Structures are given as structure tokens and as C-alpha cells.
């Protein structure tokens, strides 16, 4: 009896083991087939080709979105001008030259101002023979012009150059006036003589700028113009002025004066400095050499001491009609 039970148990165990073996074998085979299929499909995908392929925006997927009031709208390719047609393409880029153009009513094509102005003041140095009778004094200058580009322009300059009179010249003339019978307001011989001179002018002056930097530059200028020369000699006198009441004051009374007109030339150099990198205003300092071609007039008097005294002409200061040279040094602003 025990022998029979053992055989039955062995047979049952054998059947169970066989069933488990076949089930495991079937499961392993199916997983192998699935793995093989997956490997085959992955190997057929070319990632490089997929990444380099252009995006197709002509027919995009549904782009639903909600508006500010919550109503869904359909965003299509035509709504966003992505259809790729030539009508919806942006205009071609504009071609520019090598340099931008700024040409308008007040600027040249290189961005420089068409019109320029200058004001300044300084001092005047007489040179050569002029220094023998004139002494250093002050000057003022004003100008306006046209720039054709950032390098070249033309200025119309007005200049007033003032001069003092050398002491030895005044002393010589004081003796001469007394010898001719000059007297002060009280009828007494002259005890003191003063004087001053000036030259005002209008000149056309081309100007050329060079060595230009962001804030500094240099220039040369020169031209021709009309020059009016004037010299006056004075004596001290007492003036009377009345305003509600009258009072006396010291004044200089002209007793003799001379004028002379001539054409002249000038040439000079200057330096400019911008107040800021983008400002139009520039501080400038400039020095010029001026020559006026005055016509000499001889010395005449009516005292009989001169061989030509029969000529009715009085000129005790022929230097006023002599050619004149001087250097005005000016500080100012250009804009």
C-alpha cells in the first residue's frame, strides 16, 4: 500500500514540473520575440535625419488657446502668416552704402553741421614797424559760415583789434602839437596827450579742420578782407553831465584823428575742444597773422618847416597810413 502511494505522488510531481517547465519556456520565448521586434524597430530610426529635417509650418497642428474672455479660438497657419506664400513674406532688406547718410537742411551727408558760428575775445599783439607806435590791447571776434563737410568750410569773420599808443610816440606828438599852437580848453599849452587806435575788418576766411578726434581737433584758416584803421589823440578835459542835478567828470577830448582803408590778408591756426563727446559747442583758441596794405601818405604841415608846406594838408601821424601787421590771439566758442 505504501508503495502504491509513493508512485502516485511521483507521477503527480512529475506532471507539475513538466507543466511549470513548458509555461516558463513559453514565457521566455514570447519575451525574446518582443525584444527582437523592438530592436528591429529602433535600429530602423535615423535620429540624425530626423533632427536635420526642416519643420513643416505650412499646416500646423490644432493650436487651440483661450482668449482673455475664455472663448476657445483656433489658431491657423493663415492667421499667423506662416503659409509660406510669397505674398506673406517680409520685404527684402534695404541695402546701405559704406557710410550712413544724414543729409538734411542743417546737416551734411557726413553728419557735420552745415552752418557754424563763432564768438570770442582776446588780445592783440602789434608786430614789425606797427609795434613802434602801437601797443598791445584787446580784440573781439564774431563769425558765421558754411561747412561743406566736416573738414572744409568758409567763414565770414568780423574782427575788432584795439591798440594803445606807445609812450615815446605820445611824447613826440605832444611836443609837435604844442609847437603848432595847440592848447587845452583853458587856453593853456598841452600838458598831457593820450590816444588809441583800432582796426575793424570783414574777411572771407576758408577753414580746414584736421587731426580730428572725439573731442579735439586743429584747423588752419586764412583769407582776404577789408580793413579800416583809425587812430585818435586825446587830451584830458572836464565834462559836465546833468541828471536832476549837474556834476563834473574827467573825460578825454579828441583833438586829432586819422583814418585809412585798405585790403589785407590773414592766416592762422587754431585748436578746438568739445565740452562733451556729443556736443556741438567747441571751445577754441586761435592765433592769426594779419597784414593790411595801407597806402602811405607823407607828412605835411602848414608851418613852413616842410618843403611841401604850400600843400594844404595836415598830417602829423603818417604811421596811420602805413602798412600794418599784428597778431590777434582769440579765445571763444564755436557752435
C-alpha positions as CSV (number, residue, x, y, z in Angstrom):
1,X,0.0,0.0,0.0
2,X,2.7,2.4,0.8
3,X,4.5,1.5,-2.4
4,X,1.4,2.5,-4.5
5,X,1.1,5.9,-2.8
6,X,4.7,6.7,-3.5
7,X,4.3,6.0,-7.1
8,X,1.2,8.2,-7.3
9,X,3.0,11.1,-5.6
10,X,5.9,10.7,-8.0
11,X,3.7,10.8,-11.0
12,X,1.9,13.9,-9.7
13,X,5.2,15.8,-9.0
14,X,6.4,14.9,-12.5
15,X,3.3,16.3,-14.2
16,X,3.5,19.5,-12.2
17,X,7.2,20.0,-13.0
18,X,6.6,19.4,-16.7
19,X,3.7,21.9,-16.7
20,X,5.9,24.6,-15.0
21,X,8.8,24.0,-17.4
22,X,6.6,24.4,-20.5
23,X,5.0,27.5,-19.1
24,X,8.3,29.1,-18.3
25,X,9.7,28.2,-21.8
26,X,6.7,29.7,-23.5
27,X,7.0,33.0,-21.5
28,X,10.7,33.3,-22.2
29,X,10.1,32.7,-25.9
30,X,7.5,35.5,-26.1
31,X,9.8,38.0,-24.3
32,X,12.6,37.1,-26.7
33,X,10.3,37.8,-29.7
34,X,9.2,41.1,-28.3
35,X,12.8,42.2,-27.6
36,X,13.8,41.2,-31.1
37,X,10.9,43.3,-32.6
38,X,11.8,46.3,-30.5
39,X,15.5,46.1,-31.5
40,X,14.5,45.9,-35.2
41,X,12.2,49.0,-34.9
42,X,14.8,51.1,-33.0
43,X,17.5,50.2,-35.4
44,X,15.4,51.5,-38.3
45,X,15.1,55.0,-36.8
46,X,17.7,57.5,-38.1
47,X,18.0,60.2,-35.4
48,X,20.3,62.5,-37.5
49,X,17.9,62.6,-40.4
50,X,15.0,63.4,-38.2
51,X,16.8,66.2,-36.4
52,X,18.0,67.8,-39.6
53,X,14.7,67.7,-41.4
54,X,13.0,71.1,-41.8
55,X,10.0,71.9,-39.8
56,X,6.8,72.0,-41.8
57,X,4.9,75.1,-40.7
58,X,2.5,75.3,-43.6
59,X,-0.1,73.1,-41.9
60,X,0.4,73.2,-38.2
61,X,-1.5,71.1,-35.7
62,X,-4.5,72.5,-34.0
63,X,-3.4,75.4,-31.9
64,X,-6.3,75.9,-29.6
65,X,-6.0,78.5,-26.9
66,X,-8.3,80.6,-24.8
67,X,-8.9,84.3,-25.2
68,X,-9.0,86.7,-22.4
69,X,-12.8,86.1,-22.0
70,X,-12.3,82.3,-22.1
71,X,-13.7,81.6,-25.6
72,X,-11.6,79.0,-27.4
73,X,-10.2,80.0,-30.8
74,X,-8.5,78.1,-33.5
75,X,-5.1,79.5,-34.4
76,X,-4.3,78.5,-38.0
77,X,-1.3,78.9,-40.2
78,X,-3.1,81.6,-42.3
79,X,-3.8,83.6,-39.1
80,X,-0.1,83.8,-38.3
81,X,1.1,84.3,-41.9
82,X,3.0,81.1,-41.9
83,X,1.7,79.6,-45.1
84,X,5.0,80.2,-46.9
85,X,3.5,82.1,-49.8
86,X,5.4,85.0,-51.4
87,X,2.6,87.4,-50.6
88,X,3.2,87.0,-46.9
89,X,7.0,87.1,-47.0
90,X,8.7,90.2,-45.4
91,X,10.2,92.8,-47.7
92,X,13.8,92.3,-48.7
93,X,16.4,94.0,-46.5
94,X,17.4,97.5,-47.6
95,X,21.0,97.9,-48.9
96,X,23.1,100.7,-47.3
97,X,26.3,102.2,-48.5
98,X,29.5,102.1,-46.7
99,X,28.5,105.1,-44.6
100,X,25.1,106.3,-43.3
101,X,23.6,109.4,-44.8
102,X,22.5,112.3,-42.6
103,X,21.9,114.9,-45.3
104,X,19.1,117.3,-44.4
105,X,18.5,121.1,-44.2
106,X,21.0,121.5,-41.3
107,X,23.5,118.6,-41.7
108,X,25.9,117.4,-44.4
109,X,25.9,113.8,-45.5
110,X,28.8,113.0,-43.1
111,X,26.7,114.3,-40.1
112,X,28.5,117.6,-39.7
113,X,26.6,120.9,-39.3
114,X,26.1,122.9,-42.4
115,X,26.2,126.2,-40.6
116,X,28.6,127.3,-38.0
117,X,29.1,130.4,-35.7
118,X,31.9,131.7,-33.5
119,X,32.3,134.4,-30.9
120,X,35.5,135.2,-29.0
121,X,37.7,137.8,-27.4
122,X,41.4,138.1,-26.6
123,X,44.3,140.4,-27.0
124,X,46.2,142.0,-30.0
125,X,50.0,142.0,-30.5
126,X,51.4,144.6,-32.9
127,X,54.4,143.3,-34.8
128,X,57.2,144.8,-37.0
129,X,57.0,148.5,-37.7
130,X,53.5,148.7,-36.2
131,X,54.9,147.9,-32.8
132,X,57.0,151.1,-32.9
133,X,53.8,153.2,-32.4
134,X,51.0,150.8,-31.3
135,X,51.0,148.8,-28.1
136,X,49.2,145.6,-27.0
137,X,45.5,145.8,-26.3
138,X,42.3,143.7,-26.7
139,X,40.3,142.3,-29.6
140,X,36.8,140.8,-30.2
141,X,35.8,138.4,-33.0
142,X,32.5,137.1,-34.4
143,X,31.8,135.0,-37.4
144,X,29.3,132.9,-39.3
145,X,29.9,130.4,-42.1
146,X,29.0,127.4,-44.1
147,X,30.5,123.9,-43.7
148,X,30.6,121.8,-46.8
149,X,31.8,118.7,-44.9
150,X,33.4,118.0,-41.5
151,X,36.8,119.1,-42.9
152,X,36.2,122.2,-45.1
153,X,34.1,125.4,-44.7
154,X,34.1,129.1,-45.3
155,X,33.7,131.8,-42.6
156,X,32.7,135.5,-42.8
157,X,34.6,137.0,-39.9
158,X,34.3,140.4,-38.2
159,X,37.2,141.4,-36.1
160,X,37.9,144.5,-33.9
161,X,41.5,144.9,-32.9
162,X,42.2,147.6,-30.4
163,X,45.6,149.2,-29.8
164,X,47.2,151.5,-27.3
165,X,49.8,154.2,-28.3
166,X,53.4,153.8,-27.3
167,X,54.6,156.4,-24.7
168,X,57.5,157.7,-26.9
169,X,55.1,158.3,-29.8
170,X,52.8,160.3,-27.5
171,X,55.7,162.4,-26.1
172,X,56.9,163.2,-29.6
173,X,53.5,164.2,-30.7
174,X,52.9,166.3,-27.6
175,X,55.9,168.5,-28.4
176,X,54.7,168.7,-32.0
177,X,51.2,169.8,-31.1
178,X,52.5,172.4,-28.7
179,X,54.8,173.8,-31.4
180,X,51.8,174.1,-33.7
181,X,50.0,176.1,-31.0
182,X,47.6,173.5,-29.7
183,X,46.0,174.3,-26.3
184,X,43.6,172.8,-23.8
185,X,40.1,174.1,-23.0
186,X,41.5,176.7,-20.8
187,X,43.9,178.1,-23.5
188,X,47.0,176.6,-21.9
189,X,49.6,174.6,-23.8
190,X,49.0,170.9,-23.7
191,X,50.4,169.1,-20.6
192,X,49.3,165.6,-21.4
193,X,48.4,163.7,-24.5
194,X,46.6,160.3,-24.8
195,X,45.5,158.2,-27.7
196,X,44.2,154.9,-29.0
197,X,43.8,153.1,-32.3
198,X,41.8,150.3,-33.7
199,X,41.3,148.3,-36.9
200,X,37.9,146.8,-37.7
201,X,37.6,144.3,-40.6
202,X,35.4,142.0,-42.5
203,X,37.1,139.0,-44.1
204,X,36.2,135.9,-46.0
205,X,38.2,133.0,-44.5
206,X,38.2,129.4,-45.7
207,X,38.9,127.0,-42.8
208,X,40.2,123.4,-43.0
209,X,39.9,121.1,-40.0
210,X,42.4,118.3,-39.5
211,X,43.7,115.9,-36.7
212,X,40.1,115.4,-35.6
213,X,39.4,113.2,-32.6
214,X,36.2,112.6,-30.5
215,X,36.7,115.8,-28.5
216,X,39.6,117.7,-30.0
217,X,40.7,119.0,-33.4
218,X,43.0,121.5,-35.1
219,X,42.4,123.8,-38.0
220,X,44.1,126.2,-40.4
221,X,42.4,129.3,-41.8
222,X,43.2,132.4,-43.8
223,X,41.7,134.8,-46.3
224,X,41.3,138.3,-47.6
225,X,39.2,141.2,-46.3
226,X,38.6,144.9,-45.9
227,X,40.4,146.7,-43.1
228,X,39.5,150.2,-41.6
229,X,42.3,151.7,-39.5
230,X,41.6,154.6,-37.1
231,X,43.9,156.5,-34.7
232,X,42.8,159.3,-32.4
233,X,44.7,161.6,-30.0
234,X,43.1,163.0,-26.9
235,X,43.7,165.5,-24.1
236,X,42.1,165.3,-20.6
237,X,39.2,167.6,-20.1
238,X,36.4,168.2,-17.7
239,X,32.9,167.2,-18.8
240,X,29.6,168.2,-17.3
241,X,26.6,166.0,-17.1
242,X,23.2,166.8,-15.7
243,X,20.6,164.3,-14.3
244,X,18.3,166.0,-11.8
245,X,21.5,167.9,-10.9
246,X,24.7,168.7,-12.8
247,X,28.2,167.3,-11.9
248,X,31.6,167.3,-13.5
249,X,33.7,164.3,-14.6
250,X,37.1,163.7,-16.2
251,X,36.9,162.8,-19.9
252,X,39.2,162.6,-22.9
253,X,38.6,165.0,-25.7
254,X,39.8,164.1,-29.2
255,X,42.0,166.8,-30.7
256,X,43.1,165.0,-33.8
257,X,42.4,161.7,-35.6
258,X,43.3,159.8,-38.8
259,X,41.7,157.1,-40.9
260,X,42.9,154.7,-43.6
261,X,41.1,152.0,-45.6
262,X,42.9,149.0,-47.2
263,X,42.6,145.4,-48.2
264,X,44.5,142.9,-46.3
265,X,45.2,139.2,-45.8
266,X,45.3,137.0,-42.8
267,X,46.4,133.4,-41.9
268,X,46.3,131.4,-38.7
269,X,46.0,128.2,-36.8
270,X,43.6,127.1,-34.1
271,X,42.7,124.3,-31.7
272,X,39.2,123.3,-30.6
273,X,38.0,121.2,-27.6
274,X,34.4,119.9,-27.3
275,X,32.6,120.4,-24.0
276,X,31.4,116.8,-24.3
277,X,31.7,114.0,-26.8
278,X,28.3,114.6,-28.4
279,X,28.1,118.4,-28.0
280,X,28.2,120.7,-31.0
281,X,29.8,123.5,-29.0
282,X,33.6,123.7,-29.0
283,X,36.0,125.9,-27.1
284,X,38.7,127.3,-29.4
285,X,41.9,129.2,-29.2
286,X,43.3,130.8,-32.3
287,X,46.3,133.0,-33.4
288,X,46.4,134.8,-36.8
289,X,48.9,137.0,-38.6
290,X,47.3,140.0,-40.3
291,X,48.8,142.3,-42.9
292,X,46.9,145.3,-44.2
293,X,48.2,147.0,-47.4
294,X,47.6,150.7,-46.4
295,X,48.8,153.4,-48.8
296,X,51.4,155.6,-47.3
297,X,50.7,159.3,-47.0
298,X,53.5,161.7,-46.5
299,X,53.9,164.1,-43.6
300,X,52.7,167.7,-44.2
301,X,52.2,170.7,-42.1
302,X,51.5,174.4,-42.5
303,X,54.3,175.9,-40.5
304,X,56.7,176.4,-43.4
305,X,59.2,173.9,-41.9
306,X,58.4,171.4,-44.7
307,X,59.3,172.0,-48.3
308,X,55.8,171.0,-49.3
309,X,54.1,173.3,-46.8
310,X,52.3,175.0,-49.7
311,X,50.1,172.0,-49.9
312,X,47.0,172.4,-47.7
313,X,47.4,169.1,-46.0
314,X,47.9,168.4,-42.3
315,X,49.2,165.0,-41.2
316,X,51.4,164.7,-38.2
317,X,50.8,160.9,-37.9
318,X,51.7,159.3,-41.2
319,X,52.1,156.0,-39.4
320,X,48.3,155.6,-39.6
321,X,48.5,155.2,-43.4
322,X,51.5,152.8,-43.3
323,X,51.1,149.1,-43.9
324,X,50.1,147.4,-40.6
325,X,50.9,144.0,-39.1
326,X,49.6,142.4,-36.0
327,X,48.6,139.1,-34.3
328,X,45.2,138.8,-32.7
329,X,45.0,135.9,-30.2
330,X,41.4,134.9,-29.6
331,X,39.6,132.6,-27.1
332,X,36.0,131.7,-27.7
333,X,33.2,129.2,-28.6
334,X,32.3,127.7,-31.9
335,X,28.9,126.1,-32.4
